[in-house]
């Protein structure tokens, strides 16, 4: 570790050279000036993509001028090439946006493309300052009796990152192929995708251990340390991890299902190692629920076998209307709402005799439980319009207030006239 630090500190000696400082100032200055010009629109109506090529052209002219004056220009040329590559990633982002969803493009760019480019750029800059082979053999110590070098540790870190981040698209593609061949549902496909990712991650971690040269004794020691840690500090984390794996294999909670949480329908977006990500439509909120919660508390699902759900609205009609006519009108009205399924057909029921009206229930089926609130609103509006067209009254309680006088008159002041509503 000491040798590696000495090598890194030795790079600071290049800053004492005027030629290196001049190249850095020119390159960084032009990058900063281009960014400021793009932010404040110095070129008026010019597109934002035009600023980077102008800055690259200016840096190329500056490098050519240094070469013409017989001054070193290798560092400025390298920084210009790296700047050009970063601009190419911006163009690639726009190109991928035509074929992929914005969320997928953002994940691919932020988790794989740009980190990989920054890593390559860092290695290229280091290669200009020092020898990568010398840095790779720099000793960092020992792990369970196995000597570690900077090169081994760097390769292990790259493998772990690529496995954790890059296993998503291949797992998704394989799960999609299996779904096409076997006929899985979307929820089963997403569950299979997660299981494939976990399998690839486990194989990658074993490969890293073998790459580092850890033997069986070292692995047993690591397992013993983990068991002690599980018993004292991370028992809940391990419990949530095992619960997530069990939920995947059992299939009781899968991505795409709709669960009831505190009376609100929530869609399962992702089943992670520690927690399950739910999306609530009411306020567009994302909820993280520990996986162990689904083993200790009861949960209601509307999509275990299919996504159909029976919904219901309640309505009252006055006593002087024929219940058979009201039931027929309710069923016909629900059948005309677009998002109400025609099969099974809507069913209206007469529930009971209320104080002011006969209470009815209209039951109907919908295809997506997350749309229940919106569809109920559409059905209620359709019922209101249908009742108005057929002169069906929806009674409601009314209250009449009377003035109190003392002493009382011969005739009670609260006697009602023929046109006055009864007091409640």
VOSEVO-980677 format. One record per residue (C-alpha): residue number from 1; residue in one letter; chain; y, z, x. Coordinates in Angstrom, 3 decimals. Last residue first. Example, Ala and Ser with C-alpha at 12.3 -4.5 7.8 and 13.67 -1.06 7.14 Angstrom:
[2,'s','A',[-1.060,7.140,13.670]];
[1,'a','A',[-4.500,7.800,12.300]];
//
This chain:
[424,'x','A',[15.472,10.454,-85.458]];
[423,'x','A',[17.933,9.848,-88.249]];
[422,'x','A',[17.257,7.089,-90.732]];
[421,'x','A',[19.485,4.021,-90.455]];
[420,'x','A',[22.412,3.743,-92.854]];
[419,'x','A',[22.697,0.896,-95.366]];
[418,'x','A',[21.586,2.984,-98.412]];
[417,'x','A',[23.970,5.775,-97.394]];
[416,'x','A',[22.847,8.828,-95.548]];
[415,'x','A',[23.545,12.407,-96.269]];
[414,'x','A',[24.699,14.051,-93.070]];
[413,'x','A',[27.952,15.291,-94.504]];
[412,'x','A',[26.149,17.472,-96.989]];
[411,'x','A',[27.922,17.649,-100.385]];
[410,'x','A',[29.626,20.870,-101.399]];
[409,'x','A',[31.328,21.054,-98.019]];
[408,'x','A',[30.133,23.258,-95.182]];
[407,'x','A',[32.443,25.904,-93.721]];
[406,'x','A',[32.364,24.675,-91.091]];
[405,'x','A',[32.024,21.041,-90.259]];
[404,'x','A',[29.396,19.226,-88.156]];
[403,'x','A',[29.810,15.514,-87.404]];
[402,'x','A',[26.707,13.387,-87.654]];
[401,'x','A',[25.021,11.311,-84.876]];
[400,'x','A',[22.521,8.571,-85.672]];
[399,'x','A',[19.651,7.810,-83.253]];
[398,'x','A',[17.673,4.620,-83.188]];
[397,'x','A',[14.099,4.094,-82.001]];
[396,'x','A',[13.012,0.501,-81.248]];
[395,'x','A',[11.530,-2.225,-83.364]];
[394,'x','A',[10.388,-5.579,-81.938]];
[393,'x','A',[10.833,-7.896,-84.927]];
[392,'x','A',[8.966,-11.160,-85.309]];
[391,'x','A',[11.256,-13.959,-86.464]];
[390,'x','A',[8.884,-16.738,-85.259]];
[389,'x','A',[11.376,-18.263,-82.771]];
[388,'x','A',[12.602,-14.846,-81.653]];
[387,'x','A',[9.060,-13.573,-81.151]];
[386,'x','A',[8.210,-16.645,-79.046]];
[385,'x','A',[11.285,-16.215,-76.829]];
[384,'x','A',[10.544,-12.537,-76.176]];
[383,'x','A',[6.860,-13.305,-75.540]];
[382,'x','A',[7.820,-15.960,-72.954]];
[381,'x','A',[10.085,-13.471,-71.188]];
[380,'x','A',[7.275,-10.911,-71.084]];
[379,'x','A',[4.845,-13.499,-69.709]];
[378,'x','A',[7.268,-14.536,-66.938]];
[377,'x','A',[7.845,-10.906,-65.943]];
[376,'x','A',[4.099,-10.271,-65.887]];
[375,'x','A',[3.737,-13.303,-63.600]];
[374,'x','A',[6.315,-11.924,-61.153]];
[373,'x','A',[4.733,-8.476,-61.002]];
[372,'x','A',[1.182,-9.810,-60.578]];
[371,'x','A',[1.918,-12.331,-57.826]];
[370,'x','A',[0.187,-10.305,-55.072]];
[369,'x','A',[-2.979,-10.220,-57.195]];
[368,'x','A',[-3.412,-13.998,-56.793]];
[367,'x','A',[-5.378,-16.084,-59.309]];
[366,'x','A',[-4.179,-14.463,-62.540]];
[365,'x','A',[-6.116,-13.457,-65.654]];
[364,'x','A',[-4.728,-12.351,-69.019]];
[363,'x','A',[-4.548,-9.271,-71.219]];
[362,'x','A',[-1.980,-8.832,-73.979]];
[361,'x','A',[-1.819,-5.338,-75.422]];
[360,'x','A',[-0.434,-4.498,-78.875]];
[359,'x','A',[1.307,-1.457,-80.334]];
[358,'x','A',[2.137,-1.395,-84.049]];
[357,'x','A',[5.676,-0.164,-84.429]];
[356,'x','A',[7.960,2.831,-85.088]];
[355,'x','A',[5.784,5.920,-84.754]];
[354,'x','A',[2.907,4.028,-83.223]];
[353,'x','A',[-0.234,2.638,-84.797]];
[352,'x','A',[-2.808,1.772,-82.159]];
[351,'x','A',[-4.163,-0.816,-79.720]];
[350,'x','A',[-4.196,-4.248,-81.369]];
[349,'x','A',[-5.624,-6.553,-78.736]];
[348,'x','A',[-4.561,-9.894,-77.252]];
[347,'x','A',[-6.896,-11.933,-75.006]];
[346,'x','A',[-5.865,-14.661,-72.584]];
[345,'x','A',[-8.631,-17.228,-71.851]];
[344,'x','A',[-10.960,-16.742,-68.913]];
[343,'x','A',[-10.182,-19.477,-68.047]];
[342,'x','A',[-6.676,-20.802,-68.743]];
[341,'x','A',[-5.286,-18.912,-65.740]];
[340,'x','A',[-1.736,-17.631,-66.144]];
[339,'x','A',[0.580,-19.162,-63.531]];
[338,'x','A',[1.915,-21.843,-65.875]];
[337,'x','A',[2.697,-19.688,-68.920]];
[336,'x','A',[1.598,-21.637,-72.025]];
[335,'x','A',[-1.682,-19.702,-72.444]];
[334,'x','A',[0.284,-16.452,-72.600]];
[333,'x','A',[2.212,-17.707,-75.651]];
[332,'x','A',[-0.928,-18.830,-77.488]];
[331,'x','A',[-2.562,-15.432,-76.965]];
[330,'x','A',[0.530,-13.551,-78.131]];
[329,'x','A',[0.951,-15.783,-81.193]];
[328,'x','A',[-2.668,-15.290,-82.277]];
[327,'x','A',[-2.361,-11.516,-81.918]];
[326,'x','A',[0.908,-11.441,-83.908]];
[325,'x','A',[-0.601,-13.554,-86.693]];
[324,'x','A',[-3.659,-11.284,-86.952]];
[323,'x','A',[-1.435,-8.196,-86.936]];
[322,'x','A',[0.502,-9.416,-90.026]];
[321,'x','A',[4.124,-8.399,-89.647]];
[320,'x','A',[5.608,-5.665,-91.886]];
[319,'x','A',[4.693,-2.949,-89.417]];
[318,'x','A',[7.096,-4.084,-86.702]];
[317,'x','A',[5.789,-5.399,-83.382]];
[316,'x','A',[5.216,-3.609,-80.066]];
[315,'x','A',[4.382,-5.042,-76.657]];
[314,'x','A',[2.249,-4.134,-73.655]];
[313,'x','A',[1.501,-6.378,-70.666]];
[312,'x','A',[-1.825,-6.748,-68.897]];
[311,'x','A',[-3.359,-8.194,-65.743]];
[310,'x','A',[-6.899,-9.234,-64.940]];
[309,'x','A',[-7.320,-10.163,-61.295]];
[308,'x','A',[-8.868,-13.160,-59.580]];
[307,'x','A',[-9.015,-13.038,-55.779]];
[306,'x','A',[-12.814,-13.072,-55.526]];
[305,'x','A',[-15.689,-10.775,-54.498]];
[304,'x','A',[-13.825,-8.030,-52.589]];
[303,'x','A',[-10.410,-9.416,-53.572]];
[302,'x','A',[-8.868,-6.824,-55.878]];
[301,'x','A',[-9.500,-3.838,-53.625]];
[300,'x','A',[-9.021,-0.180,-54.522]];
[299,'x','A',[-9.134,2.370,-51.695]];
[298,'x','A',[-10.672,5.828,-51.448]];
[297,'x','A',[-9.743,8.034,-48.524]];
[296,'x','A',[-11.660,9.261,-45.460]];
[295,'x','A',[-13.295,6.025,-44.310]];
[294,'x','A',[-10.353,3.712,-45.039]];
[293,'x','A',[-8.034,6.174,-43.283]];
[292,'x','A',[-10.032,5.832,-40.046]];
[291,'x','A',[-8.517,2.404,-39.504]];
[290,'x','A',[-5.046,3.871,-39.102]];
[289,'x','A',[-2.543,2.203,-41.508]];
[288,'x','A',[0.339,0.165,-40.095]];
[287,'x','A',[2.562,-1.077,-42.921]];
[286,'x','A',[4.611,-4.274,-42.931]];
[285,'x','A',[7.437,-4.337,-45.470]];
[284,'x','A',[8.558,-7.294,-47.584]];
[283,'x','A',[10.069,-4.885,-50.159]];
[282,'x','A',[7.728,-5.404,-53.119]];
[281,'x','A',[5.423,-7.812,-51.259]];
[280,'x','A',[3.759,-5.164,-49.110]];
[279,'x','A',[2.032,-6.483,-45.996]];
[278,'x','A',[-0.744,-4.461,-44.366]];
[277,'x','A',[-1.555,-4.179,-40.647]];
[276,'x','A',[-4.733,-2.221,-39.928]];
[275,'x','A',[-4.705,0.287,-37.088]];
[274,'x','A',[-6.372,1.074,-33.770]];
[273,'x','A',[-8.226,-2.035,-32.613]];
[272,'x','A',[-6.476,-4.292,-35.077]];
[271,'x','A',[-7.322,-5.610,-38.537]];
[270,'x','A',[-4.535,-8.052,-39.360]];
[269,'x','A',[-2.692,-9.208,-42.480]];
[268,'x','A',[-4.340,-7.146,-45.202]];
[267,'x','A',[-2.312,-7.776,-48.368]];
[266,'x','A',[-0.735,-4.866,-50.206]];
[265,'x','A',[-0.615,-4.220,-53.956]];
[264,'x','A',[1.552,-1.184,-54.733]];
[263,'x','A',[0.324,1.959,-56.537]];
[262,'x','A',[0.365,4.155,-53.436]];
[261,'x','A',[-1.706,1.541,-51.575]];
[260,'x','A',[-3.746,-0.929,-53.635]];
[259,'x','A',[-5.611,-3.411,-51.466]];
[258,'x','A',[-5.449,-7.218,-51.337]];
[257,'x','A',[-7.778,-9.019,-48.925]];
[256,'x','A',[-6.537,-11.653,-46.484]];
[255,'x','A',[-7.820,-9.972,-43.348]];
[254,'x','A',[-10.996,-8.007,-44.094]];
[253,'x','A',[-11.725,-4.513,-45.359]];
[252,'x','A',[-15.260,-3.969,-46.702]];
[251,'x','A',[-16.799,-6.580,-44.383]];
[250,'x','A',[-19.374,-4.200,-42.950]];
[249,'x','A',[-19.174,-5.703,-39.472]];
[248,'x','A',[-15.377,-5.754,-39.483]];
[247,'x','A',[-15.024,-2.319,-41.067]];
[246,'x','A',[-17.409,-0.887,-38.488]];
[245,'x','A',[-15.391,-2.361,-35.629]];
[244,'x','A',[-12.178,-0.914,-37.061]];
[243,'x','A',[-13.787,2.496,-37.566]];
[242,'x','A',[-14.980,2.513,-33.938]];
[241,'x','A',[-11.414,1.851,-32.758]];
[240,'x','A',[-9.921,4.415,-35.155]];
[239,'x','A',[-12.339,7.062,-33.865]];
[238,'x','A',[-11.521,6.135,-30.270]];
[237,'x','A',[-7.813,6.596,-30.936]];
[236,'x','A',[-8.438,9.871,-32.752]];
[235,'x','A',[-10.504,11.249,-29.860]];
[234,'x','A',[-7.884,10.277,-27.314]];
[233,'x','A',[-7.036,13.591,-25.661]];
[232,'x','A',[-9.824,16.111,-25.265]];
[231,'x','A',[-13.255,14.742,-26.171]];
[230,'x','A',[-12.312,11.116,-25.667]];
[229,'x','A',[-10.913,11.916,-22.233]];
[228,'x','A',[-14.146,13.613,-21.208]];
[227,'x','A',[-16.145,10.625,-22.451]];
[226,'x','A',[-13.801,8.265,-20.615]];
[225,'x','A',[-14.323,10.109,-17.363]];
[224,'x','A',[-18.078,9.883,-17.774]];
[223,'x','A',[-17.858,6.148,-18.518]];
[222,'x','A',[-15.762,5.645,-15.386]];
[221,'x','A',[-18.305,7.572,-13.313]];
[220,'x','A',[-21.120,5.485,-14.770]];
[219,'x','A',[-19.186,2.323,-13.848]];
[218,'x','A',[-18.723,3.586,-10.305]];
[217,'x','A',[-22.427,4.339,-9.924]];
[216,'x','A',[-23.329,0.905,-11.243]];
[215,'x','A',[-21.199,-0.858,-8.640]];
[214,'x','A',[-17.561,-1.923,-8.788]];
[213,'x','A',[-16.956,-5.058,-6.731]];
[212,'x','A',[-13.497,-5.912,-8.053]];
[211,'x','A',[-14.875,-9.143,-9.454]];
[210,'x','A',[-17.714,-7.262,-11.151]];
[209,'x','A',[-15.241,-4.966,-12.901]];
[208,'x','A',[-13.114,-7.956,-13.884]];
[207,'x','A',[-16.162,-9.724,-15.306]];
[206,'x','A',[-17.027,-6.623,-17.351]];
[205,'x','A',[-13.481,-6.590,-18.723]];
[204,'x','A',[-13.739,-10.288,-19.608]];
[203,'x','A',[-17.045,-9.831,-21.434]];
[202,'x','A',[-15.508,-7.060,-23.547]];
[201,'x','A',[-12.427,-9.189,-24.292]];
[200,'x','A',[-14.618,-12.158,-25.298]];
[199,'x','A',[-16.602,-9.959,-27.686]];
[198,'x','A',[-13.447,-8.459,-29.196]];
[197,'x','A',[-12.053,-11.946,-29.759]];
[196,'x','A',[-15.266,-13.125,-31.396]];
[195,'x','A',[-15.208,-10.118,-33.731]];
[194,'x','A',[-11.602,-10.875,-34.680]];
[193,'x','A',[-12.366,-14.518,-35.467]];
[192,'x','A',[-15.383,-13.504,-37.536]];
[191,'x','A',[-13.154,-11.256,-39.656]];
[190,'x','A',[-10.640,-14.094,-40.079]];
[189,'x','A',[-13.388,-16.482,-41.188]];
[188,'x','A',[-14.842,-13.912,-43.569]];
[187,'x','A',[-11.437,-13.493,-45.223]];
[186,'x','A',[-10.969,-17.264,-45.491]];
[185,'x','A',[-14.325,-17.638,-47.226]];
[184,'x','A',[-17.321,-18.940,-45.329]];
[183,'x','A',[-18.787,-22.359,-46.095]];
[182,'x','A',[-21.452,-22.633,-43.375]];
[181,'x','A',[-20.306,-25.700,-41.410]];
[180,'x','A',[-16.596,-25.639,-42.194]];
[179,'x','A',[-16.417,-21.862,-41.766]];
[178,'x','A',[-18.308,-22.124,-38.473]];
[177,'x','A',[-15.780,-24.688,-37.222]];
[176,'x','A',[-12.869,-22.469,-38.278]];
[175,'x','A',[-14.420,-19.463,-36.498]];
[174,'x','A',[-14.743,-21.553,-33.333]];
[173,'x','A',[-11.101,-22.636,-33.522]];
[172,'x','A',[-9.832,-19.095,-34.171]];
[171,'x','A',[-11.861,-17.740,-31.246]];
[170,'x','A',[-10.525,-20.489,-28.970]];
[169,'x','A',[-6.911,-19.814,-30.125]];
[168,'x','A',[-7.102,-15.983,-29.735]];
[167,'x','A',[-8.877,-15.665,-26.376]];
[166,'x','A',[-5.700,-16.510,-24.465]];
[165,'x','A',[-3.879,-13.223,-24.826]];
[164,'x','A',[-6.443,-10.561,-23.949]];
[163,'x','A',[-8.557,-12.812,-21.720]];
[162,'x','A',[-5.539,-14.285,-19.941]];
[161,'x','A',[-4.076,-10.818,-19.366]];
[160,'x','A',[-7.357,-9.380,-18.045]];
[159,'x','A',[-7.940,-12.361,-15.756]];
[158,'x','A',[-4.385,-12.223,-14.387]];
[157,'x','A',[-4.669,-8.486,-13.694]];
[156,'x','A',[-7.991,-8.966,-11.898]];
[155,'x','A',[-6.541,-11.772,-9.780]];
[154,'x','A',[-3.580,-9.605,-8.773]];
[153,'x','A',[-5.817,-6.646,-7.932]];
[152,'x','A',[-8.075,-8.813,-5.792]];
[151,'x','A',[-5.133,-10.388,-3.966]];
[150,'x','A',[-3.379,-7.076,-3.332]];
[149,'x','A',[-6.512,-5.623,-1.788]];
[148,'x','A',[-8.883,-2.967,-3.064]];
[147,'x','A',[-11.650,-1.282,-1.088]];
[146,'x','A',[-14.579,-0.016,-3.211]];
[145,'x','A',[-15.393,3.676,-2.737]];
[144,'x','A',[-14.710,4.570,-6.344]];
[143,'x','A',[-11.375,2.724,-6.104]];
[142,'x','A',[-10.007,2.290,-2.565]];
[141,'x','A',[-6.565,1.721,-1.099]];
[140,'x','A',[-3.981,-1.045,-1.447]];
[139,'x','A',[-4.939,-3.222,1.523]];
[138,'x','A',[-2.841,-6.375,2.214]];
[137,'x','A',[-5.276,-9.312,2.186]];
[136,'x','A',[-3.397,-11.197,-0.556]];
[135,'x','A',[-0.018,-10.699,1.128]];
[134,'x','A',[-1.135,-12.493,4.258]];
[133,'x','A',[-2.552,-15.323,2.208]];
[132,'x','A',[0.641,-15.621,0.196]];
[131,'x','A',[2.651,-16.228,3.358]];
[130,'x','A',[6.286,-15.236,3.158]];
[129,'x','A',[9.720,-16.284,1.897]];
[128,'x','A',[9.098,-19.753,0.509]];
[127,'x','A',[5.664,-18.673,-0.739]];
[126,'x','A',[7.357,-15.798,-2.568]];
[125,'x','A',[9.532,-18.271,-4.491]];
[124,'x','A',[6.491,-20.338,-5.447]];
[123,'x','A',[4.547,-17.230,-6.515]];
[122,'x','A',[7.427,-16.099,-8.705]];
[121,'x','A',[7.658,-19.525,-10.348]];
[120,'x','A',[3.925,-19.517,-11.067]];
[119,'x','A',[4.206,-16.105,-12.728]];
[118,'x','A',[7.291,-17.137,-14.688]];
[117,'x','A',[5.446,-20.238,-15.905]];
[116,'x','A',[2.430,-18.214,-17.017]];
[115,'x','A',[4.679,-15.732,-18.837]];
[114,'x','A',[6.484,-18.671,-20.537]];
[113,'x','A',[3.349,-20.475,-21.688]];
[112,'x','A',[1.062,-17.601,-22.703]];
[111,'x','A',[2.482,-14.740,-24.761]];
[110,'x','A',[5.995,-15.924,-25.633]];
[109,'x','A',[5.199,-19.630,-26.043]];
[108,'x','A',[1.870,-19.371,-27.811]];
[107,'x','A',[3.093,-16.561,-30.062]];
[106,'x','A',[6.328,-18.383,-30.914]];
[105,'x','A',[4.487,-21.630,-31.646]];
[104,'x','A',[2.035,-19.822,-33.904]];
[103,'x','A',[4.864,-18.183,-35.856]];
[102,'x','A',[6.760,-21.467,-36.150]];
[101,'x','A',[3.694,-23.230,-37.636]];
[100,'x','A',[2.293,-26.051,-35.571]];
[99,'x','A',[2.683,-29.832,-35.464]];
[98,'x','A',[6.437,-30.486,-35.429]];
[97,'x','A',[7.241,-27.143,-33.789]];
[96,'x','A',[5.104,-28.141,-30.814]];
[95,'x','A',[7.678,-30.782,-29.847]];
[94,'x','A',[10.628,-28.406,-30.181]];
[93,'x','A',[8.904,-25.813,-27.987]];
[92,'x','A',[7.953,-28.513,-25.473]];
[91,'x','A',[11.649,-29.378,-25.079]];
[90,'x','A',[12.415,-25.749,-24.320]];
[89,'x','A',[9.482,-25.603,-21.887]];
[88,'x','A',[10.959,-28.640,-20.107]];
[87,'x','A',[14.186,-26.656,-19.613]];
[86,'x','A',[12.183,-23.974,-17.800]];
[85,'x','A',[10.628,-26.654,-15.599]];
[84,'x','A',[14.059,-28.052,-14.715]];
[83,'x','A',[15.253,-24.572,-13.760]];
[82,'x','A',[12.217,-24.187,-11.510]];
[81,'x','A',[13.025,-27.500,-9.859]];
[80,'x','A',[16.636,-26.444,-9.368]];
[79,'x','A',[15.538,-23.147,-7.843]];
[78,'x','A',[13.330,-25.045,-5.401]];
[77,'x','A',[16.149,-27.431,-4.433]];
[76,'x','A',[18.533,-24.510,-3.886]];
[75,'x','A',[15.932,-22.777,-1.668]];
[74,'x','A',[15.320,-25.915,0.387]];
[73,'x','A',[19.012,-26.655,1.053]];
[72,'x','A',[19.531,-25.833,4.714]];
[71,'x','A',[22.822,-27.275,6.021]];
[70,'x','A',[23.106,-30.693,7.698]];
[69,'x','A',[26.379,-31.454,5.872]];
[68,'x','A',[24.684,-34.277,3.959]];
[67,'x','A',[21.853,-31.909,3.009]];
[66,'x','A',[24.343,-29.371,1.670]];
[65,'x','A',[26.063,-32.130,-0.318]];
[64,'x','A',[22.744,-33.301,-1.729]];
[63,'x','A',[21.949,-29.757,-2.830]];
[62,'x','A',[25.356,-29.509,-4.546]];
[61,'x','A',[24.807,-32.853,-6.265]];
[60,'x','A',[21.406,-31.671,-7.509]];
[59,'x','A',[22.940,-28.426,-8.770]];
[58,'x','A',[25.555,-30.417,-10.712]];
[57,'x','A',[22.840,-32.637,-12.204]];
[56,'x','A',[20.857,-29.572,-13.210]];
[55,'x','A',[23.929,-28.107,-14.900]];
[54,'x','A',[24.518,-31.360,-16.789]];
[53,'x','A',[20.850,-31.481,-17.792]];
[52,'x','A',[21.119,-27.869,-19.074]];
[51,'x','A',[24.262,-28.469,-21.132]];
[50,'x','A',[22.952,-31.460,-23.109]];
[49,'x','A',[20.400,-29.431,-25.101]];
[48,'x','A',[23.200,-27.676,-26.978]];
[47,'x','A',[24.382,-30.932,-28.517]];
[46,'x','A',[27.898,-32.147,-27.668]];
[45,'x','A',[30.390,-31.559,-30.464]];
[44,'x','A',[32.823,-29.552,-28.358]];
[43,'x','A',[31.930,-29.597,-24.692]];
[42,'x','A',[32.964,-25.977,-24.093]];
[41,'x','A',[30.667,-24.792,-26.850]];
[40,'x','A',[31.126,-21.033,-26.169]];
[39,'x','A',[27.420,-20.243,-25.697]];
[38,'x','A',[26.656,-23.544,-23.959]];
[37,'x','A',[29.527,-23.103,-21.506]];
[36,'x','A',[28.472,-19.526,-20.725]];
[35,'x','A',[24.891,-20.607,-20.038]];
[34,'x','A',[26.013,-23.488,-17.850]];
[33,'x','A',[28.312,-21.192,-15.840]];
[32,'x','A',[25.477,-18.715,-15.290]];
[31,'x','A',[23.086,-21.401,-14.090]];
[30,'x','A',[25.794,-22.949,-11.865]];
[29,'x','A',[26.597,-19.583,-10.300]];
[28,'x','A',[22.925,-18.698,-9.751]];
[27,'x','A',[22.346,-21.934,-7.842]];
[26,'x','A',[25.582,-21.958,-5.830]];
[25,'x','A',[25.442,-18.248,-4.985]];
[24,'x','A',[21.769,-18.403,-4.016]];
[23,'x','A',[22.308,-21.430,-1.783]];
[22,'x','A',[25.288,-19.767,-0.054]];
[21,'x','A',[23.354,-16.508,0.474]];
[20,'x','A',[20.477,-18.396,2.107]];
[19,'x','A',[22.830,-20.312,4.444]];
[18,'x','A',[24.752,-17.134,5.339]];
[17,'x','A',[21.579,-15.371,6.594]];
[16,'x','A',[21.639,-11.619,6.060]];
[15,'x','A',[19.969,-12.064,2.649]];
[14,'x','A',[16.842,-13.247,4.459]];
[13,'x','A',[16.350,-9.704,5.801]];
[12,'x','A',[15.628,-8.516,2.300]];
[11,'x','A',[12.233,-10.202,2.514]];
[10,'x','A',[11.120,-7.553,5.014]];
[9,'x','A',[11.176,-4.965,2.232]];
[8,'x','A',[8.342,-6.845,0.524]];
[7,'x','A',[6.231,-6.938,3.692]];
[6,'x','A',[6.837,-3.249,4.372]];
[5,'x','A',[5.829,-2.411,0.800]];
[4,'x','A',[2.580,-4.353,1.213]];
[3,'x','A',[1.784,-2.598,4.487]];
[2,'x','A',[2.324,0.806,2.876]];
[1,'x','A',[0.000,0.000,0.000]];
//
